[in-house]
Amino acid sequence: METSAPAHRRRLPAGRKADLASYVEQTGQVTVGDLAEHFGVSIDTIRRDLDQLDREGVLVRTHGGAVSSATGPLKDRALDVRMRVQTEEKERIARLAAGLIEDGSVVMLNAGTTTLAVARALRNHQDLTIATNNLRIPAELAPTAFRDLYVFGGAVRSITQATTGPVTFTMTPGGPEVDIRCDLALIGVGAVDEGGYSASNLGDAAMMSEMMQRAERTAILADSSKIGRRFFAQIAQLDRADYLITDAPPPPHIAAALAQADVQVLVP
């Protein structure tokens, strides 16, 4: 008598993909190999399923696997994952931020996917001096946009592909620190609420705060998914920034707090 195949092998593709999406959401992060073994199908089949589910916005495809796209903190997800989330919102924020930057000015940019979008939006600018801890920004900037580009040293956080350390430079190894200032600091943050701006990492928060201290003006960059949340490490209170650039008007109670702090909210 012929034995029947295991239940997971008899599922129709549509049913398998629904089960796959549910499994990824429950697990949070998976590899192609794990999924192929779990569902009893080939790696190529899993890759096709993941590609389709990514196009449909059900999950986020990553190199070698996938992660859940369910709403929630993205602070501990790798940069390649966060670059796939809220992409249109970040591009709109970046265009507004680029409009604040005048040719020939000195700009600081911190780590994050929104500031990477800003770097791409500067392709029509000229003669900028840019200082950043974002190791990806040099590859994103148009060569014609800047005169000088500086990257802050310090410990490298692989998850953000950025350095964490003091916002300083020395002319010679072991020499005195050079006092640096900028016209505008563009700071991508993890969360904004009535208490201020916050991040998930203490070192990152300290670096963002120091960038703000060295700036004539500061623009906070945060898409609407970050508004109304608070993370572990406080960066600064609301009144330390001049602008909040986001993709949608904040909720009334946060909008009132921003207005009281004299922060100008810019939305597309």
Summary of the structure (lengths in Angstrom):
residues: 268
radius of gyration: 21.7
end to end distance: 67.1
largest distance: 84.4
contacts: 848
relative contact order: 0.11
helix: 36%
strand: 26%
